[in-house]
Amino acid sequence: MRPKIICHMVSSIDGRLLPSRWTPPAKGVSFDVSAQYEAVAARIDAKGFIIGRTTMAEFSVATEREPTLGQAVKRDAHQADRQGKDLSVVIDPKGKLHYSDNTASGGHILAVLSEKVSDAYLQALRTAGVSYCFAGEDGDDLHLAMDTLGQVFGAKAILLEGGGRINGAFLKAGLIDEVSLLVTASIDGLAGVPSIFDYAGEENEKPAAGQSLRHVATETLEGGTVWMRYQVEKAEA
């Protein structure tokens, strides 16, 4: 059984994700958005997070290299010694990231890969003490990967903290159970800037089709940031 997946994000009021572009707080208002985000995350009953390759590469433990791919063969998940840590899950289908450590933001790194990554790459992950599992031949079977998180790694609930592309892929797959969104008192305003959900599909696709949001709670935080929680349900036919 897969874990409960809570998409936990912070954005401007127009849903954009790059804080460096946001308008500054009003005169006399001072608060730390990152600290708010982490404090709220700590209040959610989850044991780890999911991020993308680009975000993981921002940690000093990971560097990007050109992947080595081969034939798709059956692969088995590998669980290294977690030492009781929560999971820091990274979606990296091609296996571009190489690690100098097996922890990120306090959690044990678990790489979600395609079955086409090389044996040499898997051995490098084992040497670094990194766990891994697979998302099918091409690395796009998120249902398979999330089932493995639950069945092999014992994940009960986890935060999805992706960029918009990863969040959009999970949305399209119907894998988001709850949305936890902090909206700051700021605006970006430019079209095309990364947003909460950026599904890479065709113009006529509706990645949220068949889903509805049920409001759970709203809370106003310091500086006018609003924390909203929604349960994702199947929409009525």
Backbone as CSV, one residue per row, in Angstrom:
resi,resn,N_x,N_y,N_z,CA_x,CA_y,CA_z,C_x,C_y,C_z
1,MET,0.847,-1.199,0.000,0.000,0.000,0.000,0.879,1.244,0.000
2,ARG,0.592,2.172,-0.885,1.420,3.370,-0.977,1.175,4.303,0.208
3,PRO,2.109,5.226,0.477,1.912,6.189,1.562,0.905,7.279,1.193
4,LYS,0.375,7.927,2.197,-0.405,9.143,1.975,0.552,10.221,1.488
5,ILE,0.155,10.947,0.440,1.043,11.947,-0.156,0.423,13.329,0.010
6,ILE,1.129,14.191,0.739,0.677,15.563,0.996,1.562,16.512,0.211
7,CYS,0.998,17.217,-0.754,1.756,18.208,-1.520,1.870,19.472,-0.680
8,HIS,3.071,19.746,-0.186,3.306,20.869,0.722,4.166,21.909,0.015
9,MET,3.591,23.108,-0.205,4.267,24.120,-1.000,4.067,25.504,-0.393
10,VAL,4.917,26.454,-0.837,4.758,27.861,-0.495,4.873,28.662,-1.777
11,SER,3.992,29.662,-1.939,3.981,30.428,-3.184,3.554,31.861,-2.933
12,SER,3.719,32.677,-3.972,3.126,34.018,-3.981,1.618,33.868,-4.194
13,ILE,0.864,34.972,-4.142,-0.581,34.850,-4.296,-0.987,34.437,-5.706
14,ASP,-0.077,34.557,-6.679,-0.368,34.084,-8.029,0.244,32.712,-8.298
15,GLY,0.592,31.991,-7.237,0.999,30.610,-7.359,2.407,30.371,-7.851
16,ARG,3.251,31.407,-7.892,4.613,31.258,-8.399,5.563,30.824,-7.285
17,LEU,6.646,30.141,-7.679,7.477,29.430,-6.707,8.859,30.017,-6.438
18,LEU,9.248,31.083,-7.116,10.611,31.592,-6.960,10.627,32.811,-6.033
19,PRO,10.987,32.613,-4.759,10.943,33.710,-3.787,11.772,34.919,-4.191
20,SER,12.848,34.702,-4.933,13.699,35.828,-5.338,12.959,36.808,-6.242
21,ARG,11.851,36.399,-6.820,11.079,37.241,-7.732,9.895,37.915,-7.048
22,TRP,9.570,37.508,-5.842,8.370,38.009,-5.177,8.546,39.459,-4.711
23,THR,7.434,40.182,-4.651,7.454,41.532,-4.082,7.826,41.437,-2.596
24,PRO,8.514,42.452,-2.061,8.947,42.396,-0.657,7.780,42.635,0.296
25,PRO,7.950,42.291,1.568,6.901,42.558,2.562,6.607,44.056,2.667
26,ALA,5.421,44.372,3.108,5.035,45.769,3.315,5.905,46.404,4.404
27,LYS,5.989,47.703,4.385,6.787,48.445,5.352,6.412,48.045,6.782
28,GLY,7.431,47.735,7.571,7.207,47.372,8.970,6.891,45.904,9.193
29,VAL,6.764,45.143,8.110,6.466,43.709,8.220,7.746,42.920,7.996
30,SER,8.052,42.023,8.921,9.268,41.225,8.817,8.987,39.798,9.262
31,PHE,9.317,38.823,8.413,9.149,37.416,8.759,10.008,36.574,7.825
32,ASP,10.253,35.336,8.226,11.101,34.415,7.473,10.220,33.359,6.814
33,VAL,10.049,33.453,5.493,9.170,32.535,4.775,9.666,31.094,4.896
34,SER,10.975,30.893,4.751,11.528,29.543,4.838,11.276,28.924,6.215
35,ALA,11.448,29.736,7.253,11.214,29.243,8.603,9.743,28.890,8.800
36,GLN,8.843,29.712,8.237,7.411,29.407,8.310,7.115,28.070,7.642
37,TYR,7.674,27.898,6.459,7.430,26.689,5.680,7.879,25.446,6.437
38,GLU,9.085,25.484,7.019,9.613,24.339,7.737,8.835,24.098,9.034
39,ALA,8.416,25.175,9.704,7.660,25.022,10.944,6.313,24.353,10.676
40,VAL,5.669,24.743,9.579,4.393,24.129,9.221,4.602,22.670,8.822
41,ALA,5.654,22.395,8.051,5.945,21.016,7.653,6.105,20.119,8.873
42,ALA,6.717,20.644,9.935,6.938,19.866,11.149,5.627,19.543,11.865
43,ARG,4.578,20.317,11.567,3.277,20.078,12.186,2.469,19.018,11.447
44,ILE,2.913,18.659,10.258,2.206,17.660,9.467,2.758,16.278,9.797
45,ASP,1.876,15.327,9.957,2.284,13.977,10.339,2.809,13.227,9.122
46,ALA,4.070,13.464,8.788,4.710,12.801,7.653,6.148,12.475,8.031
47,LYS,6.688,11.431,7.408,8.033,10.970,7.730,8.939,11.042,6.499
48,GLY,9.175,12.262,6.030,10.061,12.429,4.897,9.439,13.271,3.805
49,PHE,10.178,13.423,2.697,9.716,14.280,1.610,10.172,13.729,0.265
50,ILE,9.501,14.216,-0.790,9.839,13.867,-2.168,10.192,15.152,-2.902
51,ILE,11.333,15.164,-3.592,11.737,16.310,-4.395,12.278,15.808,-5.737
52,GLY,12.599,16.729,-6.626,13.144,16.383,-7.925,14.656,16.459,-7.956
53,ARG,15.194,16.018,-9.080,16.651,15.980,-9.255,17.275,17.361,-9.122
54,THR,16.662,18.379,-9.737,17.236,19.724,-9.713,17.336,20.259,-8.292
55,THR,16.284,20.017,-7.492,16.305,20.479,-6.106,17.348,19.721,-5.297
56,MET,17.415,18.406,-5.493,18.403,17.623,-4.747,19.824,18.050,-5.093
57,ALA,20.034,18.465,-6.339,21.374,18.890,-6.759,21.814,20.158,-6.036
58,GLU,20.869,20.880,-5.441,21.212,22.081,-4.691,21.860,21.741,-3.354
59,PHE,21.634,20.495,-2.885,22.306,20.044,-1.668,23.760,19.710,-2.011
60,SER,24.651,19.949,-1.090,26.067,19.719,-1.355,26.394,18.236,-1.510
61,VAL,25.478,17.362,-1.090,25.762,15.925,-1.150,25.593,15.362,-2.560
62,ALA,24.997,16.131,-3.488,24.685,15.585,-4.809,25.283,16.440,-5.919
63,THR,25.861,15.785,-6.917,26.359,16.470,-8.104,25.809,15.766,-9.335
64,GLU,25.608,16.528,-10.418,25.044,15.968,-11.638,26.135,15.508,-12.598
65,ARG,25.906,14.368,-13.230,26.780,13.851,-14.275,25.911,13.265,-15.375
66,GLU,26.510,13.064,-16.532,25.776,12.426,-17.614,25.460,10.981,-17.232
67,PRO,24.218,10.552,-17.442,23.846,9.199,-17.033,24.408,8.131,-17.953
68,THR,24.546,6.927,-17.408,24.915,5.758,-18.193,23.716,4.818,-18.210
69,LEU,23.125,4.656,-19.391,21.920,3.859,-19.508,22.202,2.602,-20.318
70,GLY,21.416,1.570,-20.074,21.581,0.319,-20.808,20.237,-0.301,-21.114
71,GLN,20.187,-1.604,-21.193,18.947,-2.311,-21.449,18.109,-2.353,-20.171
72,ALA,16.792,-2.278,-20.356,15.900,-2.373,-19.209,15.832,-3.822,-18.740
73,VAL,16.222,-4.077,-17.539,16.135,-5.418,-16.965,15.428,-5.308,-15.625
74,LYS,14.950,-6.438,-15.132,14.243,-6.422,-13.860,15.172,-5.923,-12.763
75,ARG,14.683,-4.997,-11.988,15.474,-4.418,-10.912,14.728,-4.578,-9.589
76,ASP,15.458,-4.781,-8.526,14.883,-4.893,-7.194,15.289,-3.693,-6.354
77,ALA,14.366,-3.252,-5.518,14.653,-2.128,-4.628,15.760,-2.502,-3.656
78,HIS,16.558,-1.510,-3.283,17.651,-1.715,-2.333,17.480,-0.749,-1.166
79,GLN,17.427,-1.301,0.042,17.300,-0.472,1.247,18.612,-0.513,2.023
80,ALA,19.323,0.609,2.009,20.564,0.724,2.766,20.239,0.965,4.248
81,ASP,21.253,1.099,5.043,21.069,1.336,6.473,20.581,2.761,6.701
82,ARG,19.315,2.902,7.053,18.713,4.227,7.257,19.011,4.804,8.639
83,GLN,19.408,3.987,9.561,19.689,4.420,10.937,18.498,5.171,11.538
84,GLY,17.290,4.704,11.202,16.081,5.280,11.775,15.663,6.615,11.199
85,LYS,16.336,7.084,10.159,16.022,8.401,9.582,14.774,8.349,8.709
86,ASP,14.115,9.518,8.580,13.035,9.674,7.617,13.610,9.593,6.202
87,LEU,12.733,9.564,5.195,13.174,9.429,3.811,13.293,10.788,3.108
88,SER,14.396,10.952,2.390,14.572,12.089,1.473,14.542,11.504,0.062
89,VAL,13.362,11.473,-0.536,13.159,10.786,-1.811,13.422,11.750,-2.966
90,VAL,14.206,11.301,-3.940,14.500,12.130,-5.110,14.065,11.388,-6.367
91,ILE,13.294,12.054,-7.217,12.872,11.495,-8.490,13.967,11.788,-9.513
92,ASP,14.712,10.758,-9.889,15.876,10.907,-10.775,15.912,9.736,-11.759
93,PRO,14.971,9.694,-12.711,14.819,8.512,-13.563,16.091,8.077,-14.283
94,LYS,16.863,9.024,-14.793,18.045,8.670,-15.576,19.285,8.428,-14.719
95,GLY,19.181,8.659,-13.422,20.331,8.442,-12.556,21.442,9.439,-12.809
96,LYS,21.100,10.729,-12.818,22.101,11.757,-13.089,22.867,12.184,-11.845
97,LEU,22.310,11.935,-10.680,22.925,12.432,-9.449,23.888,11.423,-8.837
98,HIS,25.021,11.945,-8.382,26.009,11.145,-7.645,26.201,11.780,-6.279
99,TYR,26.415,10.949,-5.266,26.328,11.405,-3.884,27.631,11.203,-3.118
100,SER,27.920,12.219,-2.291,29.059,12.124,-1.389,28.620,11.711,0.010
101,ASP,27.305,11.675,0.232,26.733,11.320,1.526,25.371,10.701,1.248
102,ASN,24.801,10.024,2.232,23.501,9.406,2.006,22.372,10.091,2.763
103,THR,22.631,11.318,3.215,21.579,12.079,3.890,21.409,13.446,3.238
104,ALA,20.175,13.934,3.249,19.855,15.267,2.750,18.766,15.850,3.632
105,SER,19.034,17.032,4.172,18.093,17.703,5.073,17.675,16.780,6.217
106,GLY,18.621,16.010,6.698,18.373,15.156,7.855,17.767,13.809,7.545
107,GLY,17.377,13.571,6.282,16.736,12.311,5.927,17.641,11.414,5.094
108,HIS,17.321,10.146,5.066,18.085,9.158,4.284,17.660,9.229,2.822
109,ILE,18.614,9.346,1.910,18.307,9.515,0.490,17.832,8.202,-0.132
110,LEU,16.708,8.296,-0.827,16.150,7.190,-1.600,15.930,7.693,-3.021
111,ALA,16.645,7.133,-3.981,16.538,7.546,-5.380,15.506,6.703,-6.108
112,VAL,14.599,7.377,-6.840,13.608,6.697,-7.683,14.119,6.740,-9.117
113,LEU,14.355,5.562,-9.697,15.083,5.435,-10.953,14.266,4.705,-12.017
114,SER,14.749,4.785,-13.256,14.237,3.912,-14.311,15.035,2.609,-14.274
115,GLU,14.476,1.573,-14.867,15.171,0.291,-14.899,16.355,0.298,-15.862
116,LYS,16.524,1.388,-16.610,17.584,1.458,-17.606,18.912,1.974,-17.066
117,VAL,18.947,2.387,-15.808,20.230,2.848,-15.270,21.207,1.673,-15.227
118,SER,22.479,1.971,-15.317,23.493,0.920,-15.418,23.748,0.237,-14.076
119,ASP,24.297,-0.984,-14.156,24.707,-1.692,-12.950,25.777,-0.910,-12.196
120,ALA,26.652,-0.255,-12.943,27.724,0.529,-12.314,27.142,1.666,-11.489
121,TYR,26.071,2.288,-12.002,25.443,3.383,-11.250,24.822,2.852,-9.960
122,LEU,24.149,1.722,-10.047,23.537,1.144,-8.848,24.601,0.784,-7.820
123,GLN,25.727,0.280,-8.277,26.818,-0.050,-7.357,27.360,1.217,-6.694
124,ALA,27.406,2.317,-7.453,27.870,3.587,-6.879,26.917,4.062,-5.784
125,LEU,25.618,3.874,-5.991,24.654,4.245,-4.961,24.840,3.391,-3.713
126,ARG,25.041,2.105,-3.911,25.263,1.211,-2.769,26.520,1.615,-1.993
127,THR,27.574,1.947,-2.724,28.817,2.368,-2.077,28.614,3.631,-1.248
128,ALA,27.765,4.546,-1.743,27.477,5.792,-1.020,26.468,5.597,0.098
129,GLY,25.902,4.393,0.205,24.917,4.128,1.250,23.538,4.660,0.933
130,VAL,23.264,4.901,-0.358,21.984,5.446,-0.805,21.031,4.314,-1.173
131,SER,19.791,4.419,-0.741,18.769,3.450,-1.128,18.208,3.806,-2.493
132,TYR,17.572,2.820,-3.135,16.939,3.126,-4.419,15.773,2.174,-4.686
133,CYS,14.878,2.624,-5.561,13.790,1.796,-6.055,13.507,2.221,-7.489
134,PHE,12.544,1.578,-8.125,12.350,1.791,-9.558,10.908,2.206,-9.876
135,ALA,10.802,3.001,-10.944,9.507,3.469,-11.426,9.279,2.950,-12.844
136,GLY,9.542,1.665,-13.037,9.316,1.047,-14.329,10.469,1.231,-15.296
137,GLU,10.276,0.713,-16.508,11.328,0.714,-17.518,11.840,2.109,-17.830
138,ASP,10.924,3.083,-17.954,11.314,4.442,-18.341,11.341,5.418,-17.170
139,GLY,11.032,4.946,-15.971,11.083,5.808,-14.800,9.893,6.714,-14.626
140,ASP,8.774,6.404,-15.308,7.605,7.267,-15.212,6.410,6.594,-14.541
141,ASP,6.616,5.403,-13.992,5.536,4.692,-13.307,5.550,5.080,-11.831
142,LEU,4.933,6.219,-11.536,4.943,6.731,-10.170,4.140,5.846,-9.221
143,HIS,3.088,5.217,-9.741,2.301,4.313,-8.895,3.175,3.178,-8.378
144,LEU,3.968,2.580,-9.253,4.860,1.496,-8.844,5.849,1.973,-7.797
145,ALA,6.447,3.138,-8.034,7.438,3.667,-7.093,6.820,3.954,-5.728
146,MET,5.625,4.542,-5.713,4.988,4.866,-4.440,4.542,3.607,-3.707
147,ASP,4.089,2.591,-4.442,3.769,1.309,-3.795,5.007,0.731,-3.118
148,THR,6.162,0.866,-3.775,7.409,0.362,-3.197,7.772,1.141,-1.940
149,LEU,7.549,2.444,-1.956,7.820,3.254,-0.769,7.034,2.734,0.432
150,GLY,5.802,2.345,0.178,4.982,1.840,1.262,5.340,0.430,1.676
151,GLN,5.475,-0.464,0.699,5.636,-1.885,0.984,7.051,-2.251,1.417
152,VAL,8.054,-1.657,0.778,9.448,-2.015,1.081,10.047,-1.101,2.144
153,PHE,9.755,0.200,2.039,10.399,1.168,2.929,9.501,1.603,4.086
154,GLY,8.281,1.100,4.125,7.403,1.338,5.269,6.884,2.752,5.414
155,ALA,6.885,3.532,4.325,6.406,4.916,4.405,4.893,4.954,4.565
156,LYS,4.410,5.667,5.571,2.978,5.806,5.813,2.432,7.123,5.264
157,ALA,3.214,8.178,5.404,2.823,9.500,4.890,4.094,10.261,4.548
158,ILE,4.053,11.021,3.446,5.250,11.717,2.986,4.854,13.027,2.317
159,LEU,5.712,14.035,2.421,5.456,15.335,1.808,5.989,15.360,0.385
160,LEU,5.167,15.824,-0.544,5.598,16.070,-1.917,5.966,17.547,-2.004
161,GLU,7.260,17.845,-2.175,7.740,19.224,-2.161,8.466,19.535,-3.462
162,GLY,7.880,19.111,-4.552,8.548,19.221,-5.835,8.573,20.624,-6.397
163,GLY,9.185,20.699,-7.560,8.889,21.790,-8.440,7.542,21.491,-9.086
164,GLY,7.084,22.427,-9.920,5.776,22.274,-10.536,5.664,21.071,-11.446
165,ARG,6.757,20.682,-12.119,6.709,19.547,-13.040,6.413,18.254,-12.290
166,ILE,7.139,18.024,-11.197,6.920,16.801,-10.426,5.546,16.820,-9.772
167,ASN,5.166,17.946,-9.196,3.834,18.045,-8.601,2.757,17.761,-9.642
168,GLY,2.952,18.299,-10.859,1.990,18.080,-11.923,1.898,16.621,-12.324
169,ALA,3.031,15.936,-12.355,3.034,14.511,-12.698,2.281,13.695,-11.653
170,PHE,2.486,14.014,-10.378,1.762,13.319,-9.313,0.269,13.633,-9.380
171,LEU,-0.072,14.880,-9.703,-1.470,15.270,-9.841,-2.139,14.478,-10.960
172,LYS,-1.490,14.427,-12.118,-2.022,13.696,-13.266,-2.208,12.225,-12.935
173,ALA,-1.300,11.671,-12.145,-1.372,10.255,-11.777,-2.403,9.977,-10.686
174,GLY,-3.007,11.025,-10.132,-3.986,10.845,-9.065,-3.375,10.380,-7.760
175,LEU,-2.147,10.804,-7.504,-1.407,10.323,-6.342,-1.344,11.323,-5.187
176,ILE,-1.982,12.469,-5.331,-1.964,13.464,-4.252,-3.219,13.307,-3.402
177,ASP,-3.024,13.122,-2.099,-4.137,12.931,-1.176,-4.536,14.213,-0.465
178,GLU,-3.582,15.131,-0.342,-3.856,16.379,0.377,-2.940,17.470,-0.158
179,VAL,-3.425,18.696,-0.156,-2.620,19.856,-0.526,-2.477,20.753,0.697
180,SER,-1.233,21.070,1.032,-0.909,21.997,2.116,-0.172,23.166,1.475
181,LEU,-0.806,24.328,1.458,-0.261,25.467,0.708,-0.137,26.706,1.590
182,LEU,1.078,27.249,1.646,1.307,28.541,2.281,1.344,29.607,1.194
183,VAL,0.454,30.584,1.276,0.417,31.682,0.311,0.921,32.939,1.010
184,THR,2.038,33.465,0.525,2.630,34.645,1.146,2.008,35.920,0.584
185,ALA,2.170,37.005,1.319,1.664,38.309,0.874,2.645,38.901,-0.136
186,SER,2.675,38.311,-1.328,3.610,38.735,-2.371,3.041,38.384,-3.740
187,ILE,3.606,39.009,-4.765,3.196,38.757,-6.150,4.448,38.586,-7.003
188,ASP,4.365,37.706,-7.986,5.391,37.599,-9.014,4.890,38.341,-10.248
189,GLY,3.914,37.760,-10.936,3.240,38.469,-12.006,3.647,38.117,-13.421
190,LEU,4.770,37.399,-13.594,5.251,37.114,-14.938,4.744,35.759,-15.423
191,ALA,4.205,35.730,-16.638,3.760,34.469,-17.238,4.945,33.542,-17.471
192,GLY,4.710,32.251,-17.250,5.728,31.258,-17.526,6.667,30.943,-16.394
193,VAL,6.590,31.685,-15.302,7.435,31.399,-14.140,6.927,30.119,-13.473
194,PRO,7.822,29.227,-12.990,7.375,27.988,-12.361,6.303,28.216,-11.309
195,SER,5.283,27.366,-11.362,4.167,27.488,-10.434,3.941,26.176,-9.699
196,ILE,2.957,26.138,-8.850,2.736,24.990,-7.964,2.557,23.700,-8.747
197,PHE,1.734,23.752,-9.788,1.517,22.594,-10.659,1.806,23.003,-12.090
198,ASP,2.790,22.367,-12.704,3.174,22.643,-14.099,3.264,21.324,-14.864
199,TYR,2.110,20.720,-15.098,2.110,19.444,-15.808,2.535,19.645,-17.256
200,ALA,3.490,18.834,-17.705,4.002,18.955,-19.072,3.192,18.068,-20.004
201,GLY,2.034,18.561,-20.428,1.160,17.772,-21.287,0.690,18.545,-22.498
202,GLU,-0.267,17.965,-23.193,-0.843,18.619,-24.361,-1.798,19.724,-23.938
203,GLU,-2.052,20.648,-24.855,-2.852,21.826,-24.546,-4.245,21.482,-24.036
204,ASN,-4.831,20.393,-24.548,-6.202,20.052,-24.170,-6.273,19.093,-22.977
205,GLU,-5.131,18.720,-22.409,-5.144,17.827,-21.255,-5.584,18.562,-19.986
206,LYS,-6.225,17.821,-19.090,-6.646,18.356,-17.800,-6.103,17.436,-16.710
207,PRO,-4.905,17.717,-16.221,-4.268,16.799,-15.267,-5.024,16.621,-13.962
208,ALA,-5.888,17.577,-13.616,-6.655,17.453,-12.375,-8.049,16.884,-12.615
209,ALA,-8.340,16.430,-13.835,-9.656,15.895,-14.157,-10.020,14.749,-13.227
210,GLY,-11.291,14.731,-12.799,-11.775,13.665,-11.939,-11.452,13.849,-10.472
211,GLN,-10.886,14.994,-10.113,-10.515,15.251,-8.725,-11.167,16.534,-8.226
212,SER,-11.460,16.559,-6.942,-12.039,17.736,-6.297,-11.283,18.025,-5.003
213,LEU,-11.352,19.271,-4.547,-10.713,19.664,-3.294,-11.774,19.936,-2.226
214,ARG,-11.555,19.368,-1.046,-12.421,19.655,0.099,-11.612,20.440,1.125
215,HIS,-12.076,21.638,1.458,-11.356,22.489,2.410,-11.320,21.828,3.783
216,VAL,-10.120,21.787,4.379,-9.933,21.189,5.697,-9.691,22.259,6.757
217,ALA,-8.797,23.207,6.471,-8.472,24.230,7.468,-7.756,25.401,6.813
218,THR,-7.892,26.574,7.442,-7.161,27.773,7.028,-6.634,28.467,8.282
219,GLU,-5.388,28.917,8.214,-4.759,29.570,9.358,-3.902,30.727,8.856
220,THR,-4.023,31.875,9.490,-3.202,33.028,9.121,-1.963,33.072,10.008
221,LEU,-0.802,33.163,9.367,0.473,33.163,10.065,1.081,34.564,10.064
222,GLU,2.248,34.696,10.658,2.942,35.975,10.744,3.179,36.571,9.354
223,GLY,3.018,37.879,9.260,3.281,38.583,8.011,2.187,38.452,6.973
224,GLY,1.052,37.854,7.349,-0.048,37.721,6.405,-0.005,36.463,5.564
225,THR,0.948,35.579,5.834,0.965,34.291,5.139,-0.254,33.481,5.551
226,VAL,-0.905,32.865,4.573,-2.099,32.063,4.845,-1.792,30.593,4.548
227,TRP,-2.017,29.735,5.536,-1.819,28.297,5.371,-3.175,27.643,5.136
228,MET,-3.316,27.011,3.987,-4.563,26.357,3.621,-4.325,24.869,3.406
229,ARG,-5.271,24.054,3.877,-5.184,22.610,3.684,-6.443,22.100,2.996
230,TYR,-6.246,21.242,2.007,-7.352,20.679,1.247,-7.162,19.165,1.104
231,GLN,-8.235,18.442,1.264,-8.225,17.010,0.977,-8.605,16.828,-0.482
232,VAL,-7.879,15.951,-1.181,-8.173,15.666,-2.577,-9.096,14.445,-2.642
233,GLU,-10.231,14.622,-3.316,-11.212,13.554,-3.431,-11.556,13.283,-4.885
234,LYS,-12.147,12.134,-5.137,-12.672,11.875,-6.468,-13.874,12.753,-6.720
235,ALA,-13.917,13.378,-7.883,-15.022,14.260,-8.222,-16.265,13.429,-8.542
236,GLU,-17.420,13.982,-8.238,-18.660,13.307,-8.585,-18.819,13.261,-10.091
237,ALA,-19.324,12.178,-10.583,-19.520,12.017,-12.044,-20.603,12.953,-12.536
